[in-house]
Amino acid sequence: MAGSASDYLEKKLLDHSLGVTAYTMPANVFLALFTADPGEAGPGTEVSGNGYARQSAAFAAAAAVGGVMTAKNSGAKTFTAAGGAWGTITHWALFDALTSGNMLWHADMTASRTIGDGDQLVFAIDALTITAD
């Protein structure tokens, strides 16, 4: 599950690193679930209703792993039990806001997961990986 930068984030990082416009890091990042690929421009088909809400996520500082800069989630992330069907989760993304906001990173699930009424989705520590090369 190595993530890819969104078009929004790519532009912000390029402008920031080239001295064009400063980019202020988000105060928090939020994990979102999708039933279809959100693509680089977003917004994709994010789960909605039936008790779904984005979850705040924390990541460890990036480090070189096999010559690739890598960051992984530093805590397990558990979504509240679904109050109805959420569908088949195929992708995840990180946003800079609990609702709306800008997509920062996105990735496909290692294995799709169908979430029905009462099901929970849990991401273990180090399950969400962001890489930059």
N, CA, C and O atoms as CSV, one atom per row, in Angstrom:
chain,resi,resn,atom,element,x,y,z
A,1,MET,N,N,0.814,-1.180,0.000
A,1,MET,CA,C,0.000,0.000,0.000
A,1,MET,C,C,0.860,1.248,0.000
A,1,MET,O,O,0.709,2.082,0.893
A,2,ALA,N,N,1.736,1.410,-0.939
A,2,ALA,CA,C,2.548,2.617,-1.018
A,2,ALA,C,C,1.748,3.718,-1.685
A,2,ALA,O,O,1.238,3.536,-2.790
A,3,GLY,N,N,1.634,4.845,-1.030
A,3,GLY,CA,C,0.804,5.930,-1.533
A,3,GLY,C,C,1.467,6.760,-2.610
A,3,GLY,O,O,2.690,6.779,-2.744
A,4,SER,N,N,0.635,7.446,-3.375
A,4,SER,CA,C,1.071,8.384,-4.400
A,4,SER,C,C,0.576,9.768,-4.034
A,4,SER,O,O,-0.507,9.912,-3.465
A,5,ALA,N,N,1.357,10.787,-4.354
A,5,ALA,CA,C,0.959,12.168,-4.075
A,5,ALA,C,C,-0.169,12.580,-5.006
A,5,ALA,O,O,-0.220,12.172,-6.166
A,6,SER,N,N,-1.070,13.393,-4.476
A,6,SER,CA,C,-2.152,13.949,-5.293
A,6,SER,C,C,-1.601,15.098,-6.139
A,6,SER,O,O,-0.520,15.619,-5.865
A,7,ASP,N,N,-2.347,15.482,-7.157
A,7,ASP,CA,C,-1.960,16.646,-7.970
A,7,ASP,C,C,-1.833,17.885,-7.084
A,7,ASP,O,O,-0.903,18.675,-7.245
A,8,TYR,N,N,-2.764,18.050,-6.152
A,8,TYR,CA,C,-2.738,19.188,-5.229
A,8,TYR,C,C,-1.408,19.243,-4.476
A,8,TYR,O,O,-0.754,20.286,-4.440
A,9,LEU,N,N,-1.007,18.107,-3.870
A,9,LEU,CA,C,0.217,18.086,-3.080
A,9,LEU,C,C,1.458,18.254,-3.951
A,9,LEU,O,O,2.395,18.948,-3.557
A,10,GLU,N,N,1.479,17.631,-5.125
A,10,GLU,CA,C,2.627,17.785,-6.024
A,10,GLU,C,C,2.869,19.258,-6.348
A,10,GLU,O,O,4.011,19.718,-6.318
A,11,LYS,N,N,1.807,19.999,-6.655
A,11,LYS,CA,C,1.946,21.427,-6.968
A,11,LYS,C,C,2.455,22.200,-5.760
A,11,LYS,O,O,3.360,23.026,-5.883
A,12,LYS,N,N,1.873,21.934,-4.588
A,12,LYS,CA,C,2.287,22.642,-3.373
A,12,LYS,C,C,3.766,22.393,-3.058
A,12,LYS,O,O,4.495,23.327,-2.721
A,13,LEU,N,N,4.208,21.137,-3.169
A,13,LEU,CA,C,5.601,20.812,-2.859
A,13,LEU,C,C,6.567,21.409,-3.875
A,13,LEU,O,O,7.635,21.897,-3.505
A,14,LEU,N,N,6.198,21.373,-5.151
A,14,LEU,CA,C,7.049,21.995,-6.175
A,14,LEU,C,C,7.171,23.495,-5.938
A,14,LEU,O,O,8.279,24.031,-5.907
A,15,ASP,N,N,6.042,24.175,-5.771
A,15,ASP,CA,C,6.073,25.623,-5.548
A,15,ASP,C,C,6.865,25.971,-4.294
A,15,ASP,O,O,7.629,26.936,-4.294
A,16,HIS,N,N,6.694,25.200,-3.232
A,16,HIS,CA,C,7.401,25.451,-1.977
A,16,HIS,C,C,8.909,25.255,-2.144
A,16,HIS,O,O,9.696,26.115,-1.749
A,17,SER,N,N,9.307,24.128,-2.726
A,17,SER,CA,C,10.741,23.820,-2.838
A,17,SER,C,C,11.469,24.706,-3.835
A,17,SER,O,O,12.693,24.827,-3.777
A,18,LEU,N,N,10.730,25.329,-4.751
A,18,LEU,CA,C,11.351,26.227,-5.732
A,18,LEU,C,C,11.228,27.699,-5.338
A,18,LEU,O,O,11.548,28.586,-6.129
A,19,GLY,N,N,10.770,27.951,-4.129
A,19,GLY,CA,C,10.703,29.309,-3.620
A,19,GLY,C,C,9.593,30.149,-4.238
A,19,GLY,O,O,9.659,31.377,-4.184
A,20,VAL,N,N,8.586,29.529,-4.817
A,20,VAL,CA,C,7.496,30.269,-5.458
A,20,VAL,C,C,6.455,30.681,-4.427
A,20,VAL,O,O,6.118,31.861,-4.320
A,21,THR,N,N,5.938,29.706,-3.658
A,21,THR,CA,C,4.921,29.955,-2.638
A,21,THR,C,C,5.144,28.990,-1.487
A,21,THR,O,O,5.326,27.790,-1.692
A,22,ALA,N,N,5.127,29.531,-0.271
A,22,ALA,CA,C,5.308,28.679,0.905
A,22,ALA,C,C,4.115,27.755,1.090
A,22,ALA,O,O,2.975,28.130,0.813
A,23,TYR,N,N,4.387,26.547,1.561
A,23,TYR,CA,C,3.337,25.573,1.851
A,23,TYR,C,C,3.343,25.322,3.355
A,23,TYR,O,O,4.371,24.960,3.927
A,24,THR,N,N,2.214,25.512,3.976
A,24,THR,CA,C,2.078,25.260,5.403
A,24,THR,C,C,1.554,23.846,5.600
A,24,THR,O,O,0.518,23.474,5.050
A,25,MET,N,N,2.278,23.066,6.388
A,25,MET,CA,C,1.854,21.685,6.599
A,25,MET,C,C,0.513,21.653,7.316
A,25,MET,O,O,0.196,22.556,8.091
A,26,PRO,N,N,-0.282,20.602,7.055
A,26,PRO,CA,C,-1.572,20.502,7.737
A,26,PRO,C,C,-1.382,20.214,9.225
A,26,PRO,O,O,-0.430,19.539,9.619
A,27,ALA,N,N,-2.288,20.728,10.042
A,27,ALA,CA,C,-2.230,20.472,11.486
A,27,ALA,C,C,-2.492,18.996,11.778
A,27,ALA,O,O,-1.919,18.435,12.712
A,28,ASN,N,N,-3.356,18.368,10.979
A,28,ASN,CA,C,-3.705,16.956,11.128
A,28,ASN,C,C,-3.944,16.372,9.744
A,28,ASN,O,O,-4.247,17.098,8.797
A,29,VAL,N,N,-3.808,15.067,9.636
A,29,VAL,CA,C,-4.208,14.376,8.409
A,29,VAL,C,C,-5.275,13.355,8.777
A,29,VAL,O,O,-5.292,12.820,9.886
A,30,PHE,N,N,-6.167,13.096,7.822
A,30,PHE,CA,C,-7.317,12.237,8.067
A,30,PHE,C,C,-7.388,11.142,7.019
A,30,PHE,O,O,-7.268,11.398,5.821
A,31,LEU,N,N,-7.585,9.927,7.484
A,31,LEU,CA,C,-7.667,8.747,6.633
A,31,LEU,C,C,-9.089,8.593,6.112
A,31,LEU,O,O,-10.045,8.578,6.887
A,32,ALA,N,N,-9.221,8.477,4.792
A,32,ALA,CA,C,-10.517,8.313,4.138
A,32,ALA,C,C,-10.533,7.000,3.373
A,32,ALA,O,O,-9.489,6.522,2.927
A,33,LEU,N,N,-11.710,6.421,3.221
A,33,LEU,CA,C,-11.888,5.150,2.510
A,33,LEU,C,C,-12.680,5.369,1.234
A,33,LEU,O,O,-13.588,6.199,1.191
A,34,PHE,N,N,-12.329,4.614,0.184
A,34,PHE,CA,C,-12.961,4.777,-1.127
A,34,PHE,C,C,-13.396,3.440,-1.698
A,34,PHE,O,O,-12.778,2.405,-1.446
A,35,THR,N,N,-14.476,3.484,-2.475
A,35,THR,CA,C,-14.967,2.295,-3.177
A,35,THR,C,C,-14.555,2.315,-4.638
A,35,THR,O,O,-14.936,1.429,-5.402
A,36,ALA,N,N,-13.777,3.322,-5.036
A,36,ALA,CA,C,-13.211,3.422,-6.383
A,36,ALA,C,C,-11.961,4.291,-6.285
A,36,ALA,O,O,-11.829,5.094,-5.361
A,37,ASP,N,N,-11.061,4.132,-7.221
A,37,ASP,CA,C,-9.811,4.889,-7.235
A,37,ASP,C,C,-10.089,6.385,-7.267
A,37,ASP,O,O,-10.749,6.859,-8.191
A,38,PRO,N,N,-9.603,7.148,-6.279
A,38,PRO,CA,C,-9.826,8.592,-6.303
A,38,PRO,C,C,-8.981,9.307,-7.362
A,38,PRO,O,O,-9.263,10.455,-7.703
A,39,GLY,N,N,-7.942,8.631,-7.885
A,39,GLY,CA,C,-7.072,9.256,-8.874
A,39,GLY,C,C,-6.244,10.364,-8.252
A,39,GLY,O,O,-6.385,10.665,-7.067
A,40,GLU,N,N,-5.388,10.964,-9.048
A,40,GLU,CA,C,-4.504,12.009,-8.531
A,40,GLU,C,C,-5.207,13.327,-8.285
A,40,GLU,O,O,-4.760,14.123,-7.459
A,41,ALA,N,N,-6.296,13.567,-8.986
A,41,ALA,CA,C,-7.015,14.825,-8.831
A,41,ALA,C,C,-8.154,14.719,-7.823
A,41,ALA,O,O,-8.699,15.738,-7.399
A,42,GLY,N,N,-8.531,13.460,-7.421
A,42,GLY,CA,C,-9.652,13.285,-6.516
A,42,GLY,C,C,-10.937,13.707,-7.207
A,42,GLY,O,O,-10.851,14.016,-8.395
A,43,PRO,N,N,-12.083,13.755,-6.620
A,43,PRO,CA,C,-12.300,13.311,-5.259
A,43,PRO,C,C,-12.640,11.833,-5.159
A,43,PRO,O,O,-12.623,11.297,-4.051
A,44,GLY,N,N,-12.949,11.141,-6.258
A,44,GLY,CA,C,-13.249,9.711,-6.183
A,44,GLY,C,C,-14.575,9.440,-5.514
A,44,GLY,O,O,-15.392,10.343,-5.339
A,45,THR,N,N,-14.786,8.186,-5.140
A,45,THR,CA,C,-16.041,7.781,-4.502
A,45,THR,C,C,-15.751,7.407,-3.060
A,45,THR,O,O,-15.511,6.243,-2.741
A,46,GLU,N,N,-15.775,8.409,-2.193
A,46,GLU,CA,C,-15.521,8.178,-0.772
A,46,GLU,C,C,-16.763,7.567,-0.138
A,46,GLU,O,O,-17.891,7.901,-0.501
A,47,VAL,N,N,-16.542,6.673,0.809
A,47,VAL,CA,C,-17.645,6.089,1.567
A,47,VAL,C,C,-18.408,7.222,2.250
A,47,VAL,O,O,-17.810,8.215,2.664
A,48,SER,N,N,-19.723,7.074,2.367
A,48,SER,CA,C,-20.518,8.059,3.097
A,48,SER,C,C,-21.698,7.366,3.761
A,48,SER,O,O,-22.155,6.318,3.304
A,49,GLY,N,N,-22.176,7.952,4.827
A,49,GLY,CA,C,-23.334,7.423,5.534
A,49,GLY,C,C,-23.019,6.202,6.380
A,49,GLY,O,O,-21.881,5.736,6.430
A,50,ASN,N,N,-24.042,5.697,7.039
A,50,ASN,CA,C,-23.955,4.474,7.848
A,50,ASN,C,C,-22.844,4.517,8.896
A,50,ASN,O,O,-22.182,3.512,9.152
A,51,GLY,N,N,-22.645,5.703,9.503
A,51,GLY,CA,C,-21.675,5.841,10.582
A,51,GLY,C,C,-20.237,6.075,10.145
A,51,GLY,O,O,-19.336,6.115,10.983
A,52,TYR,N,N,-20.008,6.232,8.825
A,52,TYR,CA,C,-18.641,6.438,8.329
A,52,TYR,C,C,-18.165,7.857,8.645
A,52,TYR,O,O,-18.924,8.817,8.512
A,53,ALA,N,N,-16.929,7.978,9.055
A,53,ALA,CA,C,-16.264,9.270,9.217
A,53,ALA,C,C,-14.772,9.052,9.017
A,53,ALA,O,O,-14.226,8.021,9.408
A,54,ARG,N,N,-14.125,10.023,8.411
A,54,ARG,CA,C,-12.664,9.976,8.305
A,54,ARG,C,C,-12.065,9.886,9.700
A,54,ARG,O,O,-12.650,10.352,10.678
A,55,GLN,N,N,-10.885,9.274,9.773
A,55,GLN,CA,C,-10.188,9.094,11.044
A,55,GLN,C,C,-8.865,9.850,11.017
A,55,GLN,O,O,-8.145,9.815,10.019
A,56,SER,N,N,-8.544,10.534,12.117
A,56,SER,CA,C,-7.241,11.196,12.181
A,56,SER,C,C,-6.159,10.120,12.150
A,56,SER,O,O,-6.342,9.023,12.678
A,57,ALA,N,N,-5.043,10.447,11.532
A,57,ALA,CA,C,-3.949,9.483,11.395
A,57,ALA,C,C,-2.629,10.162,11.727
A,57,ALA,O,O,-2.413,11.328,11.400
A,58,ALA,N,N,-1.758,9.417,12.377
A,58,ALA,CA,C,-0.429,9.918,12.717
A,58,ALA,C,C,0.613,9.052,12.018
A,58,ALA,O,O,0.441,7.842,11.873
A,59,PHE,N,N,1.690,9.691,11.590
A,59,PHE,CA,C,2.764,8.995,10.880
A,59,PHE,C,C,4.095,9.266,11.551
A,59,PHE,O,O,4.326,10.353,12.079
A,60,ALA,N,N,4.963,8.277,11.527
A,60,ALA,CA,C,6.330,8.440,12.007
A,60,ALA,C,C,7.102,9.270,10.981
A,60,ALA,O,O,6.707,9.353,9.818
A,61,ALA,N,N,8.188,9.873,11.411
A,61,ALA,CA,C,9.031,10.637,10.500
A,61,ALA,C,C,9.545,9.726,9.388
A,61,ALA,O,O,9.816,8.547,9.614
A,62,ALA,N,N,9.674,10.278,8.207
A,62,ALA,CA,C,10.163,9.515,7.060
A,62,ALA,C,C,11.605,9.065,7.292
A,62,ALA,O,O,12.388,9.744,7.956
A,63,ALA,N,N,11.927,7.919,6.736
A,63,ALA,CA,C,13.282,7.377,6.823
A,63,ALA,C,C,13.581,6.630,5.529
A,63,ALA,O,O,12.669,6.161,4.847
A,64,ALA,N,N,14.861,6.525,5.198
A,64,ALA,CA,C,15.266,5.789,3.998
A,64,ALA,C,C,15.133,4.289,4.258
A,64,ALA,O,O,15.677,3.758,5.227
A,65,VAL,N,N,14.403,3.626,3.376
A,65,VAL,CA,C,14.241,2.171,3.434
A,65,VAL,C,C,14.588,1.643,2.046
A,65,VAL,O,O,13.832,1.840,1.095
A,66,GLY,N,N,15.720,0.981,1.936
A,66,GLY,CA,C,16.139,0.467,0.639
A,66,GLY,C,C,16.329,1.556,-0.403
A,66,GLY,O,O,16.066,1.341,-1.586
A,67,GLY,N,N,16.784,2.718,0.030
A,67,GLY,CA,C,17.032,3.820,-0.895
A,67,GLY,C,C,15.800,4.642,-1.235
A,67,GLY,O,O,15.874,5.546,-2.067
A,68,VAL,N,N,14.667,4.344,-0.606
A,68,VAL,CA,C,13.419,5.073,-0.858
A,68,VAL,C,C,12.960,5.707,0.443
A,68,VAL,O,O,12.919,5.038,1.476
A,69,MET,N,N,12.614,6.988,0.410
A,69,MET,CA,C,12.095,7.650,1.596
A,69,MET,C,C,10.698,7.100,1.877
A,69,MET,O,O,9.838,7.076,0.996
A,70,THR,N,N,10.486,6.660,3.116
A,70,THR,CA,C,9.253,5.980,3.484
A,70,THR,C,C,8.728,6.510,4.814
A,70,THR,O,O,9.489,6.731,5.756
A,71,ALA,N,N,7.410,6.709,4.872
A,71,ALA,CA,C,6.742,7.061,6.128
A,71,ALA,C,C,5.585,6.089,6.325
A,71,ALA,O,O,4.882,5.740,5.376
A,72,LYS,N,N,5.394,5.654,7.577
A,72,LYS,CA,C,4.323,4.695,7.888
A,72,LYS,C,C,3.512,5.199,9.075
A,72,LYS,O,O,4.001,5.958,9.911
A,73,ASN,N,N,2.252,4.754,9.125
A,73,ASN,CA,C,1.409,5.157,10.241
A,73,ASN,C,C,1.991,4.634,11.556
A,73,ASN,O,O,2.447,3.495,11.651
A,74,SER,N,N,1.960,5.505,12.560
A,74,SER,CA,C,2.596,5.176,13.835
A,74,SER,C,C,1.629,4.593,14.861
A,74,SER,O,O,2.047,4.202,15.951
A,75,GLY,N,N,0.369,4.533,14.530
A,75,GLY,CA,C,-0.617,3.937,15.431
A,75,GLY,C,C,-1.652,3.178,14.633
A,75,GLY,O,O,-1.892,3.482,13.464
A,76,ALA,N,N,-2.265,2.189,15.262
A,76,ALA,CA,C,-3.348,1.455,14.597
A,76,ALA,C,C,-4.522,2.408,14.395
A,76,ALA,O,O,-4.726,3.329,15.186
A,77,LYS,N,N,-5.269,2.186,13.360
A,77,LYS,CA,C,-6.415,3.033,13.041
A,77,LYS,C,C,-7.633,2.140,12.875
A,77,LYS,O,O,-7.654,1.268,12.007
A,78,THR,N,N,-8.652,2.356,13.709
A,78,THR,CA,C,-9.872,1.552,13.681
A,78,THR,C,C,-11.053,2.437,13.327
A,78,THR,O,O,-11.320,3.431,14.002
A,79,PHE,N,N,-11.755,2.074,12.274
A,79,PHE,CA,C,-12.984,2.764,11.919
A,79,PHE,C,C,-14.121,2.180,12.750
A,79,PHE,O,O,-14.178,0.970,12.968
A,80,THR,N,N,-15.016,3.033,13.210
A,80,THR,CA,C,-16.184,2.610,13.983
A,80,THR,C,C,-16.983,1.587,13.194
A,80,THR,O,O,-17.028,1.643,11.965
A,81,ALA,N,N,-17.607,0.660,13.891
A,81,ALA,CA,C,-18.422,-0.366,13.233
A,81,ALA,C,C,-19.457,0.295,12.326
A,81,ALA,O,O,-20.137,1.240,12.725
A,82,ALA,N,N,-19.563,-0.209,11.119
A,82,ALA,CA,C,-20.500,0.332,10.135
A,82,ALA,C,C,-21.930,0.144,10.622
A,82,ALA,O,O,-22.284,-0.904,11.164
A,83,GLY,N,N,-22.744,1.175,10.420
A,83,GLY,CA,C,-24.157,1.102,10.774
A,83,GLY,C,C,-24.995,0.652,9.598
A,83,GLY,O,O,-26.217,0.793,9.608
A,84,GLY,N,N,-24.346,0.113,8.589
A,84,GLY,CA,C,-24.971,-0.359,7.357
A,84,GLY,C,C,-23.848,-0.639,6.376
A,84,GLY,O,O,-22.677,-0.441,6.704
A,85,ALA,N,N,-24.178,-1.086,5.206
A,85,ALA,CA,C,-23.144,-1.439,4.221
A,85,ALA,C,C,-22.375,-0.205,3.747
A,85,ALA,O,O,-22.974,0.820,3.418
A,86,TRP,N,N,-21.041,-0.312,3.716
A,86,TRP,CA,C,-20.177,0.726,3.161
A,86,TRP,C,C,-19.741,0.360,1.743
A,86,TRP,O,O,-19.230,1.213,1.017
A,87,GLY,N,N,-19.931,-0.872,1.348
A,87,GLY,CA,C,-19.494,-1.330,0.036
A,87,GLY,C,C,-18.124,-1.973,0.119
A,87,GLY,O,O,-17.643,-2.309,1.201
A,88,THR,N,N,-17.504,-2.138,-1.039
A,88,THR,CA,C,-16.182,-2.752,-1.113
A,88,THR,C,C,-15.124,-1.659,-1.141
A,88,THR,O,O,-15.065,-0.856,-2.072
A,89,ILE,N,N,-14.297,-1.641,-0.113
A,89,ILE,CA,C,-13.242,-0.634,0.018
A,89,ILE,C,C,-12.063,-1.076,-0.845
A,89,ILE,O,O,-11.483,-2.140,-0.630
A,90,THR,N,N,-11.719,-0.243,-1.822
A,90,THR,CA,C,-10.640,-0.567,-2.759
A,90,THR,C,C,-9.431,0.355,-2.624
A,90,THR,O,O,-8.328,0.003,-3.043
A,91,HIS,N,N,-9.641,1.541,-2.036
A,91,HIS,CA,C,-8.571,2.538,-1.939
A,91,HIS,C,C,-8.698,3.319,-0.634
A,91,HIS,O,O,-9.757,3.350,-0.008
A,92,TRP,N,N,-7.594,3.948,-0.240
A,92,TRP,CA,C,-7.593,4.852,0.890
A,92,TRP,C,C,-6.870,6.127,0.482
A,92,TRP,O,O,-6.121,6.136,-0.495
A,93,ALA,N,N,-7.094,7.198,1.228
A,93,ALA,CA,C,-6.425,8.468,0.946
A,93,ALA,C,C,-6.265,9.247,2.240
A,93,ALA,O,O,-6.966,9.004,3.222
A,94,LEU,N,N,-5.335,10.182,2.223
A,94,LEU,CA,C,-5.131,11.092,3.344
A,94,LEU,C,C,-5.534,12.493,2.910
A,94,LEU,O,O,-5.174,12.950,1.826
A,95,PHE,N,N,-6.283,13.163,3.771
A,95,PHE,CA,C,-6.764,14.523,3.521
A,95,PHE,C,C,-6.266,15.457,4.609
A,95,PHE,O,O,-5.844,15.016,5.678
A,96,ASP,N,N,-6.320,16.759,4.326
A,96,ASP,CA,C,-5.900,17.754,5.305
A,96,ASP,C,C,-7.065,18.288,6.129
A,96,ASP,O,O,-6.908,19.278,6.844
A,97,ALA,N,N,-8.238,17.647,6.040
A,97,ALA,CA,C,-9.408,18.076,6.810
A,97,ALA,C,C,-10.315,16.880,7.086
A,97,ALA,O,O,-10.306,15.895,6.349
A,98,LEU,N,N,-11.085,16.981,8.145
A,98,LEU,CA,C,-12.016,15.925,8.526
A,98,LEU,C,C,-13.122,15.769,7.488
A,98,LEU,O,O,-13.552,14.650,7.210
A,99,THR,N,N,-13.577,16.851,6.924
A,99,THR,CA,C,-14.554,16.828,5.842
A,99,THR,C,C,-14.050,17.751,4.745
A,99,THR,O,O,-13.326,18.707,5.022
A,100,SER,N,N,-14.420,17.478,3.525
A,100,SER,CA,C,-13.931,18.245,2.363
A,100,SER,C,C,-12.419,18.267,2.389
A,100,SER,O,O,-11.795,17.209,2.471
A,101,GLY,N,N,-11.808,19.444,2.321
A,101,GLY,CA,C,-10.361,19.547,2.359
A,101,GLY,C,C,-9.695,19.107,1.069
A,101,GLY,O,O,-10.351,18.941,0.041
A,102,ASN,N,N,-8.394,18.923,1.135
A,102,ASN,CA,C,-7.572,18.556,-0.015
A,102,ASN,C,C,-6.983,17.169,0.173
A,102,ASN,O,O,-6.449,16.851,1.236
A,103,MET,N,N,-7.080,16.348,-0.858
A,103,MET,CA,C,-6.445,15.044,-0.816
A,103,MET,C,C,-4.934,15.240,-0.952
A,103,MET,O,O,-4.472,15.984,-1.817
A,104,LEU,N,N,-4.173,14.566,-0.090
A,104,LEU,CA,C,-2.717,14.667,-0.103
A,104,LEU,C,C,-2.077,13.441,-0.739
A,104,LEU,O,O,-1.252,13.565,-1.644
A,105,TRP,N,N,-2.447,12.279,-0.275
A,105,TRP,CA,C,-1.884,11.012,-0.742
A,105,TRP,C,C,-3.022,10.038,-0.975
A,105,TRP,O,O,-4.080,10.160,-0.357
A,106,HIS,N,N,-2.820,9.079,-1.853
A,106,HIS,CA,C,-3.828,8.051,-2.113
A,106,HIS,C,C,-3.136,6.756,-2.486
A,106,HIS,O,O,-2.014,6.762,-2.992
A,107,ALA,N,N,-3.822,5.629,-2.230
A,107,ALA,CA,C,-3.245,4.310,-2.536
A,107,ALA,C,C,-4.360,3.285,-2.640
A,107,ALA,O,O,-5.470,3.488,-2.147
A,108,ASP,N,N,-4.036,2.183,-3.293
A,108,ASP,CA,C,-4.992,1.072,-3.348
A,108,ASP,C,C,-4.799,0.198,-2.122
A,108,ASP,O,O,-3.724,0.174,-1.522
A,109,MET,N,N,-5.834,-0.508,-1.763
A,109,MET,CA,C,-5.756,-1.472,-0.663
A,109,MET,C,C,-4.955,-2.680,-1.160
A,109,MET,O,O,-5.035,-3.036,-2.336
A,110,THR,N,N,-4.201,-3.298,-0.284
A,110,THR,CA,C,-3.501,-4.531,-0.646
A,110,THR,C,C,-4.509,-5.571,-1.097
A,110,THR,O,O,-4.282,-6.301,-2.062
A,111,ALA,N,N,-5.627,-5.630,-0.383
A,111,ALA,CA,C,-6.746,-6.509,-0.745
A,111,ALA,C,C,-8.036,-5.749,-0.459
A,111,ALA,O,O,-8.195,-5.190,0.626
A,112,SER,N,N,-8.944,-5.722,-1.406
A,112,SER,CA,C,-10.233,-5.064,-1.206
A,112,SER,C,C,-10.954,-5.701,-0.031
A,112,SER,O,O,-10.754,-6.878,0.268
A,113,ARG,N,N,-11.789,-4.922,0.629
A,113,ARG,CA,C,-12.523,-5.440,1.786
A,113,ARG,C,C,-13.960,-4.944,1.742
A,113,ARG,O,O,-14.202,-3.737,1.715
A,114,THR,N,N,-14.906,-5.862,1.733
A,114,THR,CA,C,-16.320,-5.503,1.741
A,114,THR,C,C,-16.761,-5.284,3.185
A,114,THR,O,O,-16.600,-6.160,4.036
A,115,ILE,N,N,-17.319,-4.102,3.447
A,115,ILE,CA,C,-17.756,-3.738,4.790
A,115,ILE,C,C,-19.275,-3.734,4.832
A,115,ILE,O,O,-19.934,-2.958,4.139
A,116,GLY,N,N,-19.814,-4.615,5.658
A,116,GLY,CA,C,-21.258,-4.705,5.848
A,116,GLY,C,C,-21.652,-4.160,7.205
A,116,GLY,O,O,-20.797,-3.725,7.977
A,117,ASP,N,N,-22.930,-4.182,7.498
A,117,ASP,CA,C,-23.467,-3.705,8.769
A,117,ASP,C,C,-22.752,-4.388,9.937
A,117,ASP,O,O,-22.701,-5.616,10.017
A,118,GLY,N,N,-22.196,-3.566,10.846
A,118,GLY,CA,C,-21.518,-4.084,12.030
A,118,GLY,C,C,-20.042,-4.391,11.845
A,118,GLY,O,O,-19.343,-4.650,12.824
A,119,ASP,N,N,-19.550,-4.368,10.603
A,119,ASP,CA,C,-18.127,-4.646,10.355
A,119,ASP,C,C,-17.265,-3.449,10.739
A,119,ASP,O,O,-17.711,-2.303,10.686
A,120,GLN,N,N,-16.027,-3.732,11.125
A,120,GLN,CA,C,-15.029,-2.701,11.399
A,120,GLN,C,C,-13.855,-2.895,10.459
A,120,GLN,O,O,-13.552,-4.017,10.052
A,121,LEU,N,N,-13.206,-1.813,10.119
A,121,LEU,CA,C,-11.988,-1.880,9.325
A,121,LEU,C,C,-10.853,-1.352,10.184
A,121,LEU,O,O,-10.926,-0.240,10.708
A,122,VAL,N,N,-9.799,-2.156,10.326
A,122,VAL,CA,C,-8.661,-1.799,11.167
A,122,VAL,C,C,-7.395,-1.808,10.317
A,122,VAL,O,O,-7.151,-2.745,9.557
A,123,PHE,N,N,-6.600,-0.760,10.455
A,123,PHE,CA,C,-5.279,-0.685,9.834
A,123,PHE,C,C,-4.253,-0.794,10.959
A,123,PHE,O,O,-4.225,0.051,11.853
A,124,ALA,N,N,-3.425,-1.810,10.923
A,124,ALA,CA,C,-2.406,-2.015,11.947
A,124,ALA,C,C,-1.313,-0.957,11.833
A,124,ALA,O,O,-1.220,-0.255,10.826
A,125,ILE,N,N,-0.495,-0.849,12.861
A,125,ILE,CA,C,0.677,0.025,12.802
A,125,ILE,C,C,1.513,-0.397,11.594
A,125,ILE,O,O,1.683,-1.590,11.343
A,126,ASP,N,N,2.030,0.568,10.853
A,126,ASP,CA,C,2.868,0.367,9.661
A,126,ASP,C,C,2.100,-0.176,8.456
A,126,ASP,O,O,2.722,-0.541,7.459
A,127,ALA,N,N,0.770,-0.241,8.516
A,127,ALA,CA,C,-0.011,-0.769,7.378
A,127,ALA,C,C,-0.173,0.260,6.263
A,127,ALA,O,O,-0.345,-0.107,5.100
A,128,LEU,N,N,-0.120,1.536,6.608
A,128,LEU,CA,C,-0.248,2.616,5.614
A,128,LEU,C,C,1.138,3.140,5.301
A,128,LEU,O,O,1.817,3.662,6.185
A,129,THR,N,N,1.567,3.011,4.061
A,129,THR,CA,C,2.926,3.396,3.679
A,129,THR,C,C,2.889,4.473,2.608
A,129,THR,O,O,2.186,4.357,1.605
A,130,ILE,N,N,3.663,5.521,2.846
A,130,ILE,CA,C,3.832,6.598,1.871
A,130,ILE,C,C,5.300,6.592,1.460
A,130,ILE,O,O,6.183,6.591,2.318
A,131,THR,N,N,5.569,6.590,0.163
A,131,THR,CA,C,6.953,6.603,-0.307
A,131,THR,C,C,7.205,7.763,-1.262
A,131,THR,O,O,6.305,8.218,-1.967
A,132,ALA,N,N,8.441,8.224,-1.267
A,132,ALA,CA,C,8.875,9.246,-2.213
A,132,ALA,C,C,10.262,8.871,-2.677
A,132,ALA,O,O,11.144,8.573,-1.871
A,133,ASP,N,N,10.449,8.887,-3.990
A,133,ASP,CA,C,11.731,8.496,-4.545
A,133,ASP,C,C,12.199,9.540,-5.526
A,133,ASP,O,O,13.272,9.399,-6.112
